[in-house]
Amino acid sequence: MAIDRYRNFAKAADACNISQPTLSAMLVKLEEELDVRIFERSNKMVRPTTAGEKIVRQAQKALMETERITEIVSEEKDVVGGAFTLSVGPTIAPYLLPKFIRHYREAYPSVALTVREMKAGSMLDALLGGEIDAGIAISGNIRQGVLEMPLYTEQFYVYLSESCWRKLPVFRPENLEHENMWIMREAQCLRDSAFSFCKARSKGHHIYEAGSIETLIRIVDENGGYTIIPEMHLPFLTDRQRQNVRKIEGDYLSQRRVSLYIKEDYIRQRMLNTVADTLKAFMPKGILSEGIRKYGIKL
């Protein structure tokens, strides 16, 4: 599995804590035992053969099932410890991770926590491949074999430039057709929003798809117009910038839901509840889902 992941014998050997000659010899021995070539290798590349791809997939399944034995024992003994790898989406990480890591390490010092920043597609692949235990991402990412549990819902607010906020004490989308609209596709093009900033592209004179909410705010401050920002970004604003924030009025729903994702057969319920309990420790109670707030995570 290490050879397949790194496609490099030196890196694979290092990941397995053995020497490269030892790793090469073990692979040759396995190929002789199975009477099949698992990897094609040359000075320039290492890649699995057709049979090798199937063997690697089966090895992944076998290893995951083996690891489940120790997980079952830990659950029965009510022990929280060992390694735990969590993925967090890049548009969520700035708001969750700083406090999450601090609270988690204080509450669960015996857990070897690893956090990876991944987009939703990579997260789902990693879950199914057994590379991570759980992922936190925008809701609605569907993949066979993966379960989704709602964590929290946060509202979007409008951030207006000073050139127009004084004129608009109440924000209604139809009043801003003359203004520049700045968006970030991954964070703001949301299926659950009645007023979709992506469907409304014709409203603004110009749309720039930025890489972060912070960048969008600076663009608005410098160029005028407006954008939308998630509720959890409000504490990052200066006092002056907070004067430029408006709720979305009327019948327009603009929010994003965030969920916890796990593999369908995942069994480490107590470990998952370390995530839920950590979120409870610092997140505004009003945005956490009722199930998480009252009952935690039940598998």
PyMOL commands that set and color helices and strands:
alter all, ss='L'
color gray80, all
select helices_A, chain A and resi 2-6+9-15+20-34+50-76+93-107+120-128+162-165+173-176+185-188+201-203+213-223+231-236+239-242+269-282+290-295
alter helices_A, ss='H'
color red, helices_A
select strands_A, chain A and resi 39-41+46-48+82-88+111-117+134-138+146-160+226-230+245-246+255-263
alter strands_A, ss='S'
color yellow, strands_A
deselect
rebuild
show_as cartoon
